[in-house]
Amino acid sequence: MSSEPTVGRDLGARPGRLVDATCEPVNAIQAPGTPERDWIRWRGLDGLPRIAPATAGGLVVVAAHPDDEVLGVGGLVASTSAAGERVRVVVLTDGEASHPDGPIPPAELAARRVGESTRALAVLSAGGPAVEIVRLGLPDTGVAAHEAAARAALVELLAGYALCAAPWSGDLHADHEAAGRIAAAACAAAGTPLVEYPVWMWHWAGPEDPRVPWARAVRIDLTDDGARRKRRAIACFVSQIAPPAPGTDDRVILPPEELAHFERDFEVLFR
């Protein structure tokens, strides 16, 4: 997840939520979000069709930024690895723009986020095959300008895998939407089934929101071990769940009310 300045569909200038009392909401993502209690009370989530918590034949996960892969499908990654299947994670950017105009140089912030992602994926795969990580190094906030090259690279990276999971192309974040388009085109070319995972949707949408393709939604009920591993992996993303430079830059991308959407014992995908 990232809250860098960028332009997404139907958005203003900054599709990300930096918790800062001086910051006025300017778009659907920065505006106050839907509380997790509203989602959990909605019977629609419990009524979604269930699919298996692990992927036979191997899984490729596409992420726009380091942490999207864990927030969106960390439980699926953990369960697939625990079943002895291969998991390859393709991260399009290093997330260097998550705190624009902050005191941490972009290269240092990128290094932090890459390290956090590497540790988180090690937590998810402990006891199973190590997750393979491929980082394409595209510019954070600029994925859409590199769709053709990323699509060509992903077609090759999908070879031999049974399923691809990628950000939902309607997530109202420019990089997430570009990642979804890239994955859809690559999967079509490679003949690989695709599922999409929402990230920011849990913030800006609400139960029965007509902008969300609920008819395509399915649910993965995580194993106890998969849910525990996912929560531990999320905790690795210190740069996103705590101020990156306390006293100098106190902005938080993922405060507790946002993390609650991803600490459930289930995940939702669109297929």
The 8 nearest C-alpha neighbors of each residue, nearest first, counted from 0:
[[1, 67, 64, 66, 2, 65, 198, 63],
 [0, 2, 97, 3, 15, 64, 94, 252],
 [15, 3, 1, 97, 14, 16, 4, 13],
 [2, 4, 97, 96, 1, 99, 5, 13],
 [5, 3, 13, 12, 14, 2, 140, 6],
 [6, 4, 140, 13, 12, 3, 173, 14],
 [5, 7, 12, 173, 10, 11, 13, 8],
 [8, 6, 173, 172, 10, 171, 9, 5],
 [7, 9, 10, 171, 173, 6, 172, 169],
 [10, 8, 7, 11, 171, 26, 6, 27],
 [11, 9, 7, 8, 26, 6, 12, 14],
 [10, 12, 26, 13, 25, 6, 14, 9],
 [11, 13, 6, 5, 4, 14, 10, 25],
 [14, 12, 4, 5, 15, 11, 3, 2],
 [15, 13, 28, 172, 2, 29, 5, 12],
 [2, 14, 16, 29, 28, 13, 3, 1],
 [17, 15, 29, 252, 2, 18, 28, 14],
 [16, 18, 252, 250, 251, 19, 15, 2],
 [19, 17, 251, 250, 16, 252, 20, 254],
 [18, 20, 22, 21, 17, 250, 249, 251],
 [19, 21, 22, 18, 23, 17, 250, 24],
 [22, 20, 19, 23, 18, 24, 17, 250],
 [21, 23, 19, 20, 24, 18, 17, 25],
 [22, 24, 25, 21, 20, 30, 29, 19],
 [25, 23, 30, 29, 26, 22, 31, 27],
 [24, 26, 11, 29, 23, 30, 27, 13],
 [27, 25, 11, 29, 10, 28, 24, 30],
 [26, 28, 30, 203, 29, 10, 25, 14],
 [29, 27, 30, 14, 26, 203, 15, 16],
 [28, 30, 16, 24, 26, 15, 27, 25],
 [29, 31, 24, 27, 28, 26, 32, 25],
 [32, 30, 29, 33, 24, 28, 202, 203],
 [31, 33, 202, 203, 30, 34, 28, 204],
 [32, 34, 202, 205, 35, 203, 37, 204],
 [35, 33, 36, 37, 32, 256, 38, 202],
 [34, 36, 38, 37, 260, 259, 39, 33],
 [35, 37, 39, 34, 38, 40, 33, 41],
 [38, 36, 40, 35, 34, 39, 41, 33],
 [37, 39, 35, 41, 36, 40, 206, 34],
 [38, 40, 36, 41, 37, 35, 44, 42],
 [41, 39, 37, 38, 36, 42, 35, 44],
 [40, 42, 38, 43, 39, 44, 37, 206],
 [43, 41, 45, 44, 40, 46, 39, 38],
 [42, 44, 46, 41, 45, 47, 206, 207],
 [45, 43, 46, 42, 47, 41, 39, 38],
 [44, 46, 42, 43, 47, 41, 218, 48],
 [45, 47, 43, 44, 42, 48, 49, 218],
 [46, 48, 217, 44, 45, 218, 49, 43],
 [49, 47, 217, 218, 46, 50, 216, 45],
 [50, 48, 218, 219, 217, 47, 51, 220],
 [51, 49, 219, 218, 52, 48, 217, 220],
 [50, 52, 53, 219, 49, 54, 220, 218],
 [53, 51, 219, 75, 221, 78, 220, 50],
 [54, 52, 79, 78, 51, 75, 55, 82],
 [55, 53, 79, 57, 58, 56, 52, 162],
 [56, 54, 57, 84, 53, 161, 79, 58],
 [57, 55, 161, 160, 54, 84, 58, 85],
 [56, 58, 85, 160, 84, 161, 55, 86],
 [57, 59, 86, 162, 163, 160, 161, 54],
 [60, 58, 163, 87, 88, 86, 162, 164],
 [59, 61, 88, 164, 163, 165, 89, 87],
 [60, 62, 165, 89, 90, 88, 164, 59],
 [63, 61, 90, 68, 67, 64, 91, 89],
 [62, 64, 91, 175, 90, 178, 174, 92],
 [65, 63, 94, 92, 62, 0, 67, 93],
 [64, 66, 116, 67, 112, 93, 94, 113],
 [67, 65, 69, 68, 0, 116, 64, 70],
 [68, 66, 0, 70, 62, 69, 64, 71],
 [67, 69, 62, 66, 71, 70, 72, 73],
 [70, 68, 73, 66, 67, 71, 72, 233],
 [71, 69, 67, 261, 68, 73, 72, 66],
 [70, 72, 68, 69, 196, 67, 198, 73],
 [73, 71, 75, 74, 69, 68, 70, 76],
 [74, 72, 69, 76, 229, 75, 70, 71],
 [73, 75, 225, 77, 76, 72, 229, 226],
 [74, 76, 72, 78, 77, 73, 52, 53],
 [75, 77, 73, 79, 74, 78, 80, 72],
 [78, 76, 123, 74, 80, 225, 75, 79],
 [79, 77, 81, 53, 75, 80, 76, 225],
 [78, 80, 53, 82, 76, 54, 81, 77],
 [79, 81, 127, 83, 84, 77, 82, 78],
 [80, 82, 127, 78, 83, 79, 77, 126],
 [81, 83, 79, 80, 84, 78, 53, 127],
 [84, 82, 80, 81, 127, 128, 79, 85],
 [83, 85, 80, 57, 79, 82, 55, 56],
 [86, 84, 57, 58, 80, 128, 87, 83],
 [85, 87, 58, 130, 57, 59, 131, 88],
 [86, 88, 131, 59, 130, 132, 60, 58],
 [89, 87, 60, 132, 59, 61, 133, 131],
 [88, 90, 133, 61, 134, 60, 132, 62],
 [91, 89, 62, 134, 92, 63, 61, 64],
 [90, 92, 135, 63, 137, 136, 134, 62],
 [93, 91, 137, 136, 64, 139, 94, 90],
 [92, 94, 109, 95, 64, 136, 65, 113],
 [95, 93, 64, 139, 92, 96, 109, 97],
 [94, 96, 109, 105, 108, 93, 97, 139],
 [97, 95, 3, 99, 98, 94, 139, 105],
 [96, 98, 3, 1, 2, 95, 94, 99],
 [99, 97, 96, 101, 3, 100, 2, 95],
 [100, 98, 101, 96, 3, 97, 4, 2],
 [99, 101, 98, 102, 103, 96, 104, 105],
 [100, 102, 99, 98, 103, 248, 104, 247],
 [103, 101, 104, 100, 248, 247, 244, 98],
 [102, 104, 101, 108, 105, 107, 244, 243],
 [105, 103, 107, 106, 108, 102, 101, 95],
 [106, 104, 95, 108, 107, 109, 103, 96],
 [107, 105, 109, 108, 104, 110, 95, 103],
 [108, 106, 110, 109, 104, 105, 111, 103],
 [107, 109, 105, 111, 110, 95, 106, 103],
 [110, 108, 95, 106, 112, 93, 107, 111],
 [111, 109, 107, 113, 108, 112, 114, 106],
 [112, 110, 108, 114, 109, 113, 115, 107],
 [111, 113, 115, 109, 114, 110, 65, 116],
 [112, 114, 116, 110, 115, 111, 109, 117],
 [113, 115, 117, 111, 112, 116, 110, 118],
 [116, 114, 112, 118, 236, 113, 117, 235],
 [115, 117, 119, 113, 114, 118, 65, 66],
 [116, 118, 114, 120, 115, 119, 113, 121],
 [119, 117, 121, 115, 116, 120, 114, 122],
 [118, 120, 232, 116, 122, 121, 117, 235],
 [119, 121, 123, 122, 117, 118, 116, 124],
 [120, 122, 118, 124, 119, 123, 125, 117],
 [123, 121, 119, 120, 125, 124, 232, 228],
 [124, 122, 77, 120, 121, 228, 125, 119],
 [123, 125, 121, 127, 80, 122, 129, 77],
 [126, 124, 122, 127, 123, 121, 129, 128],
 [125, 127, 124, 81, 128, 80, 129, 123],
 [126, 128, 81, 80, 124, 125, 83, 129],
 [129, 127, 80, 83, 130, 124, 85, 84],
 [130, 128, 124, 127, 131, 121, 125, 80],
 [129, 131, 86, 87, 124, 132, 128, 120],
 [130, 132, 87, 88, 129, 86, 133, 85],
 [131, 133, 88, 87, 89, 130, 134, 90],
 [134, 132, 89, 88, 90, 135, 131, 87],
 [135, 133, 90, 136, 89, 91, 132, 92],
 [134, 136, 91, 137, 90, 92, 133, 89],
 [137, 135, 92, 134, 91, 93, 138, 90],
 [136, 138, 92, 91, 135, 142, 139, 141],
 [139, 137, 141, 92, 140, 142, 136, 93],
 [138, 140, 92, 141, 94, 96, 95, 137],
 [141, 139, 5, 174, 142, 138, 3, 4],
 [140, 142, 138, 139, 143, 144, 174, 137],
 [141, 143, 144, 145, 174, 140, 137, 177],
 [144, 142, 177, 145, 146, 141, 174, 173],
 [143, 145, 142, 141, 146, 147, 177, 138],
 [146, 144, 143, 142, 148, 147, 149, 141],
 [145, 147, 149, 143, 148, 150, 144, 181],
 [146, 148, 150, 149, 145, 151, 181, 144],
 [149, 147, 151, 150, 146, 145, 152, 153],
 [150, 148, 152, 146, 151, 147, 153, 145],
 [149, 151, 153, 147, 181, 185, 148, 152],
 [150, 152, 148, 154, 149, 153, 147, 155],
 [153, 151, 149, 150, 154, 155, 148, 156],
 [152, 154, 156, 150, 155, 151, 149, 185],
 [155, 153, 185, 151, 157, 156, 152, 189],
 [154, 156, 153, 157, 152, 158, 151, 189],
 [155, 157, 153, 154, 158, 152, 59, 87],
 [158, 156, 154, 155, 160, 153, 159, 59],
 [159, 157, 156, 155, 160, 154, 189, 191],
 [158, 160, 157, 161, 57, 56, 156, 191],
 [161, 159, 57, 157, 158, 58, 162, 56],
 [160, 162, 56, 57, 58, 191, 159, 192],
 [163, 161, 58, 192, 160, 191, 193, 59],
 [162, 164, 59, 193, 60, 58, 192, 194],
 [165, 163, 60, 194, 195, 193, 61, 59],
 [166, 164, 61, 195, 179, 60, 196, 182],
 [167, 165, 196, 179, 195, 175, 197, 168],
 [168, 166, 195, 197, 196, 169, 179, 170],
 [167, 169, 176, 179, 170, 180, 166, 175],
 [168, 170, 167, 171, 176, 172, 211, 175],
 [169, 171, 167, 200, 172, 168, 199, 176],
 [172, 170, 169, 7, 8, 173, 176, 10],
 [171, 173, 7, 175, 170, 174, 14, 176],
 [172, 174, 7, 176, 175, 6, 177, 171],
 [175, 173, 177, 176, 142, 172, 63, 140],
 [176, 174, 178, 172, 177, 173, 166, 63],
 [175, 177, 168, 179, 173, 178, 174, 169],
 [178, 176, 174, 180, 143, 179, 175, 181],
 [179, 177, 175, 181, 176, 180, 63, 174],
 [178, 180, 168, 176, 166, 182, 177, 181],
 [181, 179, 177, 183, 182, 178, 168, 184],
 [182, 180, 178, 150, 184, 179, 183, 146],
 [181, 183, 185, 179, 180, 184, 186, 178],
 [182, 184, 180, 186, 181, 185, 179, 187],
 [183, 185, 187, 181, 182, 186, 180, 188],
 [186, 184, 154, 182, 188, 150, 187, 183],
 [187, 185, 191, 189, 183, 188, 184, 190],
 [186, 188, 184, 190, 185, 189, 183, 191],
 [187, 189, 185, 186, 190, 184, 154, 191],
 [190, 188, 186, 191, 187, 154, 185, 157],
 [189, 191, 187, 186, 188, 192, 185, 157],
 [190, 192, 186, 189, 162, 193, 161, 187],
 [193, 191, 162, 163, 186, 190, 194, 161],
 [194, 192, 163, 164, 162, 191, 186, 270],
 [193, 195, 270, 164, 269, 268, 163, 165],
 [196, 194, 167, 165, 269, 166, 268, 164],
 [195, 197, 268, 166, 167, 71, 165, 269],
 [198, 196, 167, 200, 166, 170, 199, 71],
 [197, 199, 200, 71, 201, 196, 170, 70],
 [198, 200, 202, 201, 170, 197, 203, 28],
 [201, 199, 202, 204, 203, 198, 170, 197],
 [200, 202, 199, 204, 203, 198, 260, 33],
 [201, 203, 32, 200, 199, 33, 204, 28],
 [202, 204, 200, 32, 27, 28, 201, 33],
 [205, 203, 200, 201, 202, 208, 33, 206],
 [204, 206, 208, 33, 207, 203, 201, 38],
 [205, 207, 208, 38, 41, 204, 37, 43],
 [208, 206, 209, 205, 213, 211, 43, 204],
 [207, 209, 205, 206, 210, 211, 204, 213],
 [210, 208, 211, 207, 212, 213, 206, 204],
 [211, 209, 208, 212, 204, 169, 207, 213],
 [210, 212, 209, 213, 208, 204, 207, 169],
 [213, 211, 214, 215, 210, 216, 209, 269],
 [214, 212, 216, 215, 211, 207, 269, 209],
 [213, 215, 212, 216, 269, 217, 211, 47],
 [216, 214, 269, 213, 270, 212, 217, 268],
 [217, 215, 269, 213, 268, 214, 270, 267],
 [218, 216, 48, 268, 47, 267, 49, 269],
 [219, 217, 267, 49, 266, 47, 48, 50],
 [218, 220, 266, 265, 52, 50, 49, 221],
 [219, 221, 265, 264, 218, 52, 222, 266],
 [222, 220, 265, 264, 225, 226, 52, 219],
 [221, 223, 225, 224, 226, 220, 78, 52],
 [224, 222, 226, 225, 227, 221, 264, 228],
 [223, 225, 227, 222, 226, 228, 221, 78],
 [226, 224, 222, 74, 228, 77, 227, 223],
 [225, 227, 229, 223, 264, 224, 228, 221],
 [228, 226, 224, 230, 229, 225, 223, 231],
 [227, 229, 231, 225, 123, 226, 230, 232],
 [228, 230, 232, 226, 73, 227, 231, 74],
 [231, 229, 233, 227, 232, 228, 262, 226],
 [232, 230, 228, 234, 229, 233, 227, 235],
 [231, 233, 119, 229, 234, 235, 230, 122],
 [234, 232, 230, 235, 231, 236, 229, 69],
 [233, 235, 231, 232, 236, 230, 237, 240],
 [236, 234, 233, 232, 115, 119, 237, 118],
 [237, 235, 115, 234, 238, 239, 233, 240],
 [236, 238, 240, 239, 241, 235, 234, 115],
 [239, 237, 243, 236, 241, 240, 242, 112],
 [238, 240, 252, 237, 236, 253, 241, 251],
 [241, 239, 253, 237, 254, 238, 251, 252],
 [242, 240, 251, 237, 239, 238, 243, 254],
 [241, 243, 249, 251, 250, 245, 244, 248],
 [242, 244, 238, 241, 245, 248, 249, 250],
 [243, 245, 248, 247, 242, 246, 249, 102],
 [246, 244, 249, 242, 247, 248, 243, 241],
 [247, 245, 248, 249, 244, 242, 243, 250],
 [246, 248, 245, 244, 249, 102, 101, 243],
 [247, 249, 244, 245, 250, 246, 242, 101],
 [250, 248, 242, 245, 246, 247, 251, 244],
 [249, 251, 18, 242, 17, 248, 19, 252],
 [252, 250, 242, 18, 241, 17, 253, 240],
 [251, 253, 239, 17, 16, 240, 254, 18],
 [252, 254, 240, 257, 239, 251, 258, 255],
 [253, 255, 257, 256, 240, 251, 258, 252],
 [256, 254, 258, 257, 259, 253, 240, 260],
 [255, 257, 259, 254, 258, 34, 35, 260],
 [258, 256, 259, 255, 253, 254, 260, 202],
 [259, 257, 255, 260, 261, 256, 253, 254],
 [258, 260, 262, 257, 261, 256, 255, 35],
 [261, 259, 258, 257, 262, 35, 263, 201],
 [262, 260, 259, 258, 263, 70, 71, 257],
 [263, 261, 259, 230, 260, 258, 264, 229],
 [262, 264, 265, 261, 260, 259, 226, 266],
 [265, 263, 221, 226, 220, 262, 266, 223],
 [264, 266, 220, 221, 219, 263, 218, 267],
 [267, 265, 219, 218, 220, 268, 72, 264],
 [268, 266, 218, 217, 219, 216, 196, 265],
 [269, 267, 196, 217, 195, 216, 194, 218],
 [270, 268, 216, 195, 215, 194, 217, 196],
 [269, 194, 215, 195, 216, 268, 193, 217]]
